[in-house]
């Protein structure tokens, strides 16, 4: 919970950035190229199972609902 800084995006708002859609998050993860995006540090394709993808999307949904105001 906090800033992802220069290395990664803030995970607390991923669900909202993807339109409050687990399906959009899952589709994004599935669309990653095997070696990541050329010339950028980015997430490669991990070939998660459908169960793992759902769990990741659920975690991102859960983290978006945490009231971190005032931390």
Buried (B, 14 or more C-beta within 10 A) or exposed (E): EEEEEEEEEEBBEBBEEBEEBBEBBBEBBEEBEEEEEEEEEEBEEEEBEEEEBBEBBEBBBEBBEEEEEEE
